Amino acid sequence: MNQPLAYIHPGAKIATNVVVEPFATINNNVVIGSGTWIGSNVTIMEGARIGKNCRIFPGAVISAIPQDLKFEDEDSLVTIGDNVTIRECVTINRGTKAYGKTEIGKNSLIMATAHIAHDCILEENVIIVNGVLLAGHVKVGKHAIIGGLSGIHQFIHIGEHAMVSGGSLVRKDVPPFTKAAKEPLSYVGINSIGLRRRGFESAKIREIQNIYRILYQKNYNTTQALSILEGEFEATPERDEIIEFIINSQRGIMKGYTNKQ
């Protein structure tokens, strides 16, 4: 149901049961899947690919050009999976030629006033809380949660099932299954509550805890800790995910928390 007070470019491809509220603007080269609701005063610019059953609240701006001086008006996209909720005044920028698109995975929740810059990749079931700022090329793993008002440096990788405390400044990669807090950002344990809520058994949670004790609590350097994990711990999907994450880290992983001043 399209309101006569909304502007919809003739070149936009919108499923028949999409609801577009008054004063929304939908530009050319936009695709919107069935069951999606577009609130009033939403602006959807060229290059948006929005899935089914999404909800986009008033004031959001989707697929504006990147805030990147290297951008040369190349073709690029924002892709948003099914069942994504985008709250008031969120901004999500298109990709650049570096990756070509910005991605939001299915079932994610992007809360009010968050900003997601060019070439970010958010996997499924991610929660971005109010006021979070993601710089370009940030990757966020599935089921990760980033607390409100956090600032994420460009090219950062936040692992799956990780939880970042509100108000954090994230300058280093956050490994999977962990909790990150303090300043500078530090390891403060594993996200055991989140893991239990998602069906991880107690034995699996203990395995993850034991891995991170080697990495953060035994005074090994990263090379030594990885050698122990590879040589002495049984190969499991979780162990391998952690090892691969650390080996592939571009910016290095966050450090362990210390009370030393």
Buried (B, 14 or more C-beta within 10 A) or exposed (E): EBBEEBEBBEEBEBEEEBBBBEBBBBBEBBBBBEBBBBBBBBBBBBBBBBBBBBBBBBBBBBBBBBEBEEBEEEEBBBBBBBBBBBBBBBBBBBBBEBBBBBBBBBBBBBBBBBBBBBBBBBBBBBBBBBBBBBBBBBBBBBBBBBBBBBBBBBBBBBBBBBBBBBEBEBBBBBBBBBBBBBEEBBBBBBBBEBBEEEEBEEEBBEBBBEBBEBBBEEEBEEEEBBEBBEEEBEEEEBBEBBBEBBEEBEBEBBEBBEEEE
